[in-house]
Amino acid sequence: MDYWNMPLNSLGELTLKRLSIYLDNCTVKGWRKLAEIVGTESRFKCSEKELETCSLQVLDLDGSPSRLYLQLLAERRCPVNHLLSCLDKMGHTEAWQCVVSMATDSIQIVVEPKSQDVTAGDSASLCCQAVGPPGLGYQWFRGKYEVTGGILSELLFNPVDGADGDWYVCRVHCGSQYSFSQWVRLRVYSSPTAAGEFCRVNILVHPVSLSLKEGDTMVLPCSAVGNPPPQYQWFCNDQLLPDANKPNLEVIGVTTVDRGKYYCRAFNLYHDVWSRAVSVEIGPNTSFNDAFIVETGEVSSPGPQMNVDHHPTHLQATDKVALLIGNMNYCHHKQLKAPMVDVHELTNLLRQLDFKVVSLLDLTGLEMHTAVHEFLLLLDKGVYGLLYYAGHGYENYGNSFMVPIDAPYSYTSEHCLCVQNILQLMQEKQTGLNIFLLDMCRKRNMHDEIIPQMEALRVTANIVYGYATCPDAEAYEISQGELTNGIFMSFLKKRLLEDEKVTVLLDKVAEDMGRCELTKGKQALEIRSSLSERRSLTDSIQPPHRYDEFSARNLQWAKANVLPESKFVQFECGALIRLGFAAEFSNIMIIYASIVQTPQHIIQCEARLTDFSEDLDVNLKHTNKGCPEETGSVLFSFNSFTFPEQCLYTRLSGLQKLRTALSFSICLQYLYKGMDEAIEEKKVVSIGKPLVSKLSLHGLEHQSGHLSVYGSLQSSSCKPAQMSGGISGHTSTLPLKSDSWNGSEGSSGQPRAGSEFPHRCHSSQGQQQHHSMLPGASSQPGGTQQEMTAQFTSLWSRDCVGSSGTRRDGQYIDGELHTGEQPKHFHRY
């Protein structure tokens, strides 16, 4: 076998890691240049999305873009000789020599032997093939004994004897080097009937329930028989456990995270069966002696007593509801990119946790208020309520404000929604858990001199705030091509499905962010909580005894999530057009039109959508495109929907603005044989009010209710006659080096006239001197921006207010960091 035609995985992990180091540390001859050369052969070409995913590996502490790219090549069965040829073309001598020298010096088993079930008298063979230095030798073992004459890559049994049944392994060696294959079993049956009896999988040993302490080792057995031999896959709490594919599931040093329901699937080509589901309880490993633990009801000696519950009650929700709002396209402030991707990814994750999700993009102040009003209608006693917001925001006196897209140039709390007031309304519903995930800046709004007059919140031990950043700081987003994530969401999405107490989960996210060099000194997650119980996002749902309330809540939620039925439209010429619908968000829908039937005498036919309802401000650039990507959709990026082939796609945004049924025309243009001019037919189609448009968030049906709710969602406020403490400005200059982070925040909005450097940064930190008596007032002094050694070009924040009534949005950072990778951008919110 020609070694150089083997796939990249045959090089071994050590070689691939060393090669990745060469490619990561080179700009001109780095992994992106390699991808460009390798991609000239279409079967090995990676998509832009895959290359962007590789680039994002720099966010992980041990991440390597080159290593992930090499893995993508290996999955495409790229041979070693093609990689060497491309490295030679790009002139990377060190990488080329790394592959050649390491490949020829190591032994790699490329064909592993397989277990077999055979009948006595038949022939059988076990095969093991390896590559490496010249002079490779083979030696087969049966158990711990050498097989006489078993010195070839193939071990033959001709014929098979009943005594040949046993475990076998092959050792490949060259000089002092050696490597062993996997162990395989040869089962020998006396007759074909006997062998055939085991086609069905039968479980002989089922797992049993366990009660363990933290730090113990958990072993759950499962043993099955079948022909072919069965494979195994373990599950915990109905979630597949990656790499748990052995008969025995062993976890060393268990924690409370490992508690739950376990079961195993045993399967082969013909049959699969499931083991019994068992419960694993894991209690704390305390340092108390058993003599100090007193069971309830027992008589003990005088002194303090402790009742220990080894089986804590599993908490449940009566329902789980989430409202996700992402504001990007602001009328008077800097545009953002991340909220669309963040909301989309969070929506998919929360749905896996059985949340009823309403996801909305680009809402005005009135629409945000009415959306929150509808969200509150879904809450009730014991319901878990989650509110996520990504967009511009600020914090004054400990109160957080979300900025709608129509906020004026110099907005105040009168134009925004106060998060703490939403919490008050949620508490009135007696919810089981209130979660606020706020992916926005928390800088002081210098336009807003209003001091909020808040009513006291109820004392409830069920509130969790997850702030993307600390007080008086900014939150950032990563921009890389068309896909953009906020820093907060890029870490949160990796942890969200874990079965942990909400605060523990957010603690892990904070630790992950803290380990990232990219965010150190710039953004740190802050958690505020009064949660006293172990409530988790993964908690199951137990509907209330009054099931009518649960059903009413389902109907209310369904109003915002119902898509139109697929339609077929017949034209007079005989053409049949199919219309399909997909929901990208609760207020964004994609319509795809395909021609399913055309008469034989028509040689050319095209159907386009036109004349949409006047309520919608339709972007013509997003209509009648050949693929969803061209409409600006993120559906194509996450493979969350499968569209039929040969369609034209139209993306409709802002469905909440619809006042009447959505209607549009299908314009069919076709050409008959022998004719030079095309003929056009039009048909008007009405599909009712899709998705969130049924809720009339534009305000017509909520006008009277809005007047009462509007004030409650804003903070009651008063303007002080005179601010006791002055606002002090702080100016600092950052070095413009290739490895520094260049910030730009202006108290003047432009570089100061006459400054020594044109890239001087002005950051204004409002320090409130006399408001420490106000709950939640922020009085932390601002610090200078620190240097950041990261491979990124520029930064923006989710913040669009400046000191002294000036704006900071739209100011790009001067200076670039040049790498061999595609530029990544940071934005402030």
Secondary structure as GFF3:
##gff-version 3
##sequence-region A 1 829
A	DSSP	three_ten_helix	3	5	.	.	.	ID=ss1
A	DSSP	three_ten_helix	8	11	.	.	.	ID=ss2
A	DSSP	alpha_helix	13	24	.	.	.	ID=ss3
A	DSSP	alpha_helix	31	38	.	.	.	ID=ss4
A	DSSP	three_ten_helix	42	44	.	.	.	ID=ss5
A	DSSP	alpha_helix	48	55	.	.	.	ID=ss6
A	DSSP	three_ten_helix	56	59	.	.	.	ID=ss7
A	DSSP	alpha_helix	65	75	.	.	.	ID=ss8
A	DSSP	alpha_helix	80	89	.	.	.	ID=ss9
A	DSSP	alpha_helix	93	105	.	.	.	ID=ss10
A	DSSP	beta_strand	108	111	.	.	.	ID=ss11
A	DSSP	beta_strand	116	119	.	.	.	ID=ss12
A	DSSP	beta_strand	124	127	.	.	.	ID=ss13
A	DSSP	beta_strand	129	131	.	.	.	ID=ss14
A	DSSP	beta_strand	137	142	.	.	.	ID=ss15
A	DSSP	beta_strand	145	146	.	.	.	ID=ss16
A	DSSP	beta_strand	154	157	.	.	.	ID=ss17
A	DSSP	three_ten_helix	162	164	.	.	.	ID=ss18
A	DSSP	beta_strand	166	174	.	.	.	ID=ss19
A	DSSP	beta_strand	177	180	.	.	.	ID=ss20
A	DSSP	beta_strand	184	189	.	.	.	ID=ss21
A	DSSP	alpha_helix	192	196	.	.	.	ID=ss22
A	DSSP	beta_strand	202	205	.	.	.	ID=ss23
A	DSSP	beta_strand	210	213	.	.	.	ID=ss24
A	DSSP	beta_strand	218	220	.	.	.	ID=ss25
A	DSSP	beta_strand	223	225	.	.	.	ID=ss26
A	DSSP	beta_strand	231	236	.	.	.	ID=ss27
A	DSSP	beta_strand	239	240	.	.	.	ID=ss28
A	DSSP	beta_strand	249	251	.	.	.	ID=ss29
A	DSSP	three_ten_helix	256	258	.	.	.	ID=ss30
A	DSSP	beta_strand	260	267	.	.	.	ID=ss31
A	DSSP	beta_strand	272	274	.	.	.	ID=ss32
A	DSSP	beta_strand	278	283	.	.	.	ID=ss33
A	DSSP	three_ten_helix	290	292	.	.	.	ID=ss34
A	DSSP	beta_strand	319	326	.	.	.	ID=ss35
A	DSSP	alpha_helix	338	352	.	.	.	ID=ss36
A	DSSP	beta_strand	356	361	.	.	.	ID=ss37
A	DSSP	alpha_helix	365	377	.	.	.	ID=ss38
A	DSSP	beta_strand	383	390	.	.	.	ID=ss39
A	DSSP	beta_strand	393	396	.	.	.	ID=ss40
A	DSSP	beta_strand	399	402	.	.	.	ID=ss41
A	DSSP	three_ten_helix	413	415	.	.	.	ID=ss42
A	DSSP	beta_strand	417	418	.	.	.	ID=ss43
A	DSSP	alpha_helix	419	427	.	.	.	ID=ss44
A	DSSP	beta_strand	433	439	.	.	.	ID=ss45
A	DSSP	beta_strand	451	452	.	.	.	ID=ss46
A	DSSP	beta_strand	463	467	.	.	.	ID=ss47
A	DSSP	beta_strand	476	480	.	.	.	ID=ss48
A	DSSP	beta_strand	483	486	.	.	.	ID=ss49
A	DSSP	alpha_helix	487	492	.	.	.	ID=ss50
A	DSSP	alpha_helix	502	515	.	.	.	ID=ss51
A	DSSP	beta_strand	526	529	.	.	.	ID=ss52
A	DSSP	alpha_helix	547	559	.	.	.	ID=ss53
A	DSSP	beta_strand	567	570	.	.	.	ID=ss54
A	DSSP	beta_strand	576	585	.	.	.	ID=ss55
A	DSSP	beta_strand	588	597	.	.	.	ID=ss56
A	DSSP	beta_strand	602	610	.	.	.	ID=ss57
A	DSSP	three_ten_helix	620	622	.	.	.	ID=ss58
A	DSSP	three_ten_helix	628	631	.	.	.	ID=ss59
A	DSSP	alpha_helix	635	638	.	.	.	ID=ss60
A	DSSP	beta_strand	648	652	.	.	.	ID=ss61
A	DSSP	three_ten_helix	655	657	.	.	.	ID=ss62
A	DSSP	beta_strand	663	672	.	.	.	ID=ss63
A	DSSP	beta_strand	679	686	.	.	.	ID=ss64
A	DSSP	three_ten_helix	691	695	.	.	.	ID=ss65
A	DSSP	alpha_helix	703	713	.	.	.	ID=ss66
A	DSSP	beta_strand	717	718	.	.	.	ID=ss67
A	DSSP	beta_strand	730	732	.	.	.	ID=ss68
A	DSSP	beta_strand	761	763	.	.	.	ID=ss69
A	DSSP	three_ten_helix	803	805	.	.	.	ID=ss70
A	DSSP	beta_strand	825	828	.	.	.	ID=ss71
###
